[in-house]
Amino acid sequence: MGTFEFKYNGLECFSVQRAEISEELDVCYDAEGFREEVGRELAEEDALLFKVRQPRKWSMQGHALALVLLALSASAIYLDEHILYAWMIIGLLLYSYNFLILLIPTTTDRSRPKETMMLRKDGRSEKWLAIRLLLKKKLLAMEIGISVFLGGMVPLVLSFTVIFGLGLVFALYFAAIAHIMSWSVAVSVVVQVGLILGFYGLVYFLEPESQGVTKFARTLKEHYSAAKVQGRKALAASMLIITVVVVGGLILFIGAILLPGSTLAAIWDELSHIGGTSLLALVMIFAAQLYIMRHFQSVASRSMASRLLSARTEKMRNEVLARMDSLLANREAMSYEHFERQFEEVRRTYYSMAIYDMVEVDIFGRSPVYLVGPRLKYVLNDKVLNHFRA
């Protein structure tokens, strides 16, 4: 059923019937319907993967411009050490407040825009998502929050590695070879850049966009449980490893998130002491870094989206559809309880992937960045949430 038409005072009006909304947001619970739903989702994921992998227009020109800006920036820093201080100050500000770039007028495109529209028509929206999750599934809410927050950092790893890497090289050069930078400032730069890149390296390794943090925490828990059985020495060694990992992660997190402010103040004081730099230079450095950050963020996010979608489609094809086909083919030979247990395991595998959506954010159609977000159709469905721990 679609829409029905009626007239009021001579005006033609259209109303969306409830059946249309229910059909669009339908989550199937019977085996045959579930199998068809997964098949449709897989087709959509394949189409999105194809879109992500398509070559972008003007991509080569974008690469060339980014490299030219880097070369010009390196030349300017080499010729005037004041530029290095400004480069690091703006880099740290951009690093600390890069989320404000999202306030620039953008186009946000979920891979299923009609679904989001129907959710709003049905009275369900994003604003209730966090409250519902915290009330019903705290662990799932934490996992989604970590995946979205840290997953948004993954595309920035390349951007800030390039920006801070350039500053690190010149800081060491000016302090150790040219002797025109104090070692106190150089050490501050080295330590701060080391903490930031170390933290980003840890985030990239954990792959939070594919729930890697949860998987890693589960691995540590399993390692600890296995050590308890093996005896005191194994348990002590396991606890030591876990402690080192947790403390190391906390040091990197605190150093990368909380310390840039003090480092920024130290560099600013040094720049003020040696004479400062012009407003025009600051504007040009900001423009160059902003373009470099966004360009490499876009490139890295496409790579991340391609990798994630490829793994999702493979898992959906091999661990969900293939198992459902096998279950349906052998349904008559199974007891009802055995079939339901197997079916529930397949649904849990599927929903663990399906609750995450891919969101594309661009600036007036340019420089697209792919991010991971919650899939409202599933996250706002109580029966789906029942497949996850509280």
CORSULKA-V752826 format. One record per residue. N is the residue number from 1. RES is the residue in one small letter. PSI is psi in radians with two decimals (* if undefined). Layout:
n->{N;N}
res->{RES;RES}
psi->{PSI;PSI}
This chain:
n->{1;2;3;4;5;6;7;8;9;10;11;12;13;14;15;16;17;18;19;20;21;22;23;24;25;26;27;28;29;30;31;32;33;34;35;36;37;38;39;40;41;42;43;44;45;46;47;48;49;50;51;52;53;54;55;56;57;58;59;60;61;62;63;64;65;66;67;68;69;70;71;72;73;74;75;76;77;78;79;80;81;82;83;84;85;86;87;88;89;90;91;92;93;94;95;96;97;98;99;100;101;102;103;104;105;106;107;108;109;110;111;112;113;114;115;116;117;118;119;120;121;122;123;124;125;126;127;128;129;130;131;132;133;134;135;136;137;138;139;140;141;142;143;144;145;146;147;148;149;150;151;152;153;154;155;156;157;158;159;160;161;162;163;164;165;166;167;168;169;170;171;172;173;174;175;176;177;178;179;180;181;182;183;184;185;186;187;188;189;190;191;192;193;194;195;196;197;198;199;200;201;202;203;204;205;206;207;208;209;210;211;212;213;214;215;216;217;218;219;220;221;222;223;224;225;226;227;228;229;230;231;232;233;234;235;236;237;238;239;240;241;242;243;244;245;246;247;248;249;250;251;252;253;254;255;256;257;258;259;260;261;262;263;264;265;266;267;268;269;270;271;272;273;274;275;276;277;278;279;280;281;282;283;284;285;286;287;288;289;290;291;292;293;294;295;296;297;298;299;300;301;302;303;304;305;306;307;308;309;310;311;312;313;314;315;316;317;318;319;320;321;322;323;324;325;326;327;328;329;330;331;332;333;334;335;336;337;338;339;340;341;342;343;344;345;346;347;348;349;350;351;352;353;354;355;356;357;358;359;360;361;362;363;364;365;366;367;368;369;370;371;372;373;374;375;376;377;378;379;380;381;382;383;384;385;386;387;388;389;390}
res->{m;g;t;f;e;f;k;y;n;g;l;e;c;f;s;v;q;r;a;e;i;s;e;e;l;d;v;c;y;d;a;e;g;f;r;e;e;v;g;r;e;l;a;e;e;d;a;l;l;f;k;v;r;q;p;r;k;w;s;m;q;g;h;a;l;a;l;v;l;l;a;l;s;a;s;a;i;y;l;d;e;h;i;l;y;a;w;m;i;i;g;l;l;l;y;s;y;n;f;l;i;l;l;i;p;t;t;t;d;r;s;r;p;k;e;t;m;m;l;r;k;d;g;r;s;e;k;w;l;a;i;r;l;l;l;k;k;k;l;l;a;m;e;i;g;i;s;v;f;l;g;g;m;v;p;l;v;l;s;f;t;v;i;f;g;l;g;l;v;f;a;l;y;f;a;a;i;a;h;i;m;s;w;s;v;a;v;s;v;v;v;q;v;g;l;i;l;g;f;y;g;l;v;y;f;l;e;p;e;s;q;g;v;t;k;f;a;r;t;l;k;e;h;y;s;a;a;k;v;q;g;r;k;a;l;a;a;s;m;l;i;i;t;v;v;v;v;g;g;l;i;l;f;i;g;a;i;l;l;p;g;s;t;l;a;a;i;w;d;e;l;s;h;i;g;g;t;s;l;l;a;l;v;m;i;f;a;a;q;l;y;i;m;r;h;f;q;s;v;a;s;r;s;m;a;s;r;l;l;s;a;r;t;e;k;m;r;n;e;v;l;a;r;m;d;s;l;l;a;n;r;e;a;m;s;y;e;h;f;e;r;q;f;e;e;v;r;r;t;y;y;s;m;a;i;y;d;m;v;e;v;d;i;f;g;r;s;p;v;y;l;v;g;p;r;l;k;y;v;l;n;d;k;v;l;n;h;f;r;a}
psi->{2.49;-2.05;2.78;2.67;2.46;2.92;2.43;2.02;0.67;-0.07;2.35;2.25;2.69;2.46;2.38;2.11;2.69;-0.58;-0.62;-0.74;-0.80;-0.68;-0.72;-0.61;0.20;2.33;2.06;2.44;-0.29;2.71;-0.83;-0.76;-0.69;-0.73;-0.71;-0.70;-0.77;-0.66;-0.73;-0.74;-0.71;-0.70;-0.70;-0.70;-0.71;-0.72;-0.70;-0.69;-0.71;-0.73;-0.77;-0.64;-0.13;2.40;2.40;2.48;2.41;0.31;-0.69;-0.69;-0.63;-0.76;-0.79;-0.76;-0.72;-0.75;-0.68;-0.76;-0.67;-0.75;-0.75;-0.69;-0.76;-0.71;-0.74;-0.70;-0.73;-0.65;-0.43;1.92;-0.34;-0.58;-0.57;-0.75;-0.80;-0.67;-0.79;-0.67;-0.85;-0.65;-0.75;-0.65;-0.77;-0.65;-0.74;-0.55;0.50;-0.38;-0.38;-0.34;-0.46;-0.28;-0.23;2.43;2.07;2.90;2.08;2.14;1.83;2.66;-0.24;1.25;-0.60;-0.63;-0.78;-0.71;-0.75;-0.62;-0.71;-0.66;-0.55;0.02;0.21;2.32;3.04;-0.47;-0.40;-0.12;-0.93;-0.73;-0.81;-0.75;-0.77;-0.61;-0.59;-0.76;1.45;-0.73;-0.71;-0.70;-0.73;-0.75;-0.79;-0.73;-0.78;-0.75;-0.74;-0.77;-0.96;-0.56;-0.55;-0.32;-0.43;-0.81;-0.28;-0.13;-0.86;-0.74;-0.92;-0.33;-0.72;-0.85;-0.88;-0.51;-0.72;-0.78;-0.65;-0.76;-0.80;-0.52;-0.77;-0.68;-0.83;-0.53;-0.77;-0.52;-0.95;-0.35;0.72;0.16;2.37;2.55;-0.46;-0.76;-0.74;-0.73;-0.69;-0.76;-0.81;-0.81;-0.81;-0.80;-0.69;-0.73;-0.73;-0.85;-0.59;-0.75;-0.78;-0.64;-0.70;-0.75;-0.78;-0.69;-0.69;-0.35;1.06;-0.42;-0.36;0.56;0.60;-0.53;-0.76;-0.74;-0.71;-0.74;-0.67;-0.65;-0.76;-0.70;-0.74;-0.66;-0.71;-0.75;-0.70;-0.63;-0.57;-0.60;-0.51;-0.25;3.11;-0.73;-0.79;-0.68;-0.74;-0.74;-0.71;-0.75;-0.63;-0.78;-0.81;-0.72;-0.79;-0.75;-0.81;-0.82;-0.75;-0.76;-0.71;-0.70;-0.80;-0.74;-0.85;-0.77;-0.62;-0.49;-0.68;-0.48;-0.38;-0.52;-0.79;-0.65;-0.72;-0.74;-0.70;-0.74;-0.67;-0.73;-0.73;-0.72;-0.71;-0.60;-0.62;0.05;-0.20;-2.99;2.93;2.74;-0.67;-0.72;-0.71;-0.73;-0.75;-0.71;-0.73;-0.79;-0.75;-0.81;-0.67;-0.75;-0.77;-0.78;-0.87;-0.67;-0.90;-0.48;-0.74;-0.78;-0.82;-0.61;-0.61;-0.71;-0.74;-0.79;-0.71;-0.77;-0.77;-0.81;-0.65;-0.76;-0.69;-0.81;-0.65;-0.77;-0.69;-0.65;-0.74;-0.62;-0.18;-1.09;-0.79;-0.73;-0.63;-0.72;-0.71;-0.73;-0.80;-0.61;-0.53;0.32;-0.73;-0.47;-0.09;2.71;2.77;-0.75;-0.75;-0.75;-0.76;-0.66;-0.80;-0.72;-0.70;-0.68;-0.73;-0.76;-0.71;-0.73;-0.75;-0.84;-0.48;-0.46;-0.73;-0.36;-0.10;2.40;2.79;2.20;2.33;2.20;2.21;3.02;1.72;0.77;-0.04;2.79;1.08;2.46;2.27;2.28;2.78;2.34;2.97;2.49;1.79;-0.59;-0.66;-0.68;-0.51;0.18;2.07;-0.68;-0.59;-0.76;-0.44;-0.24;-0.02;2.72;2.72;*}
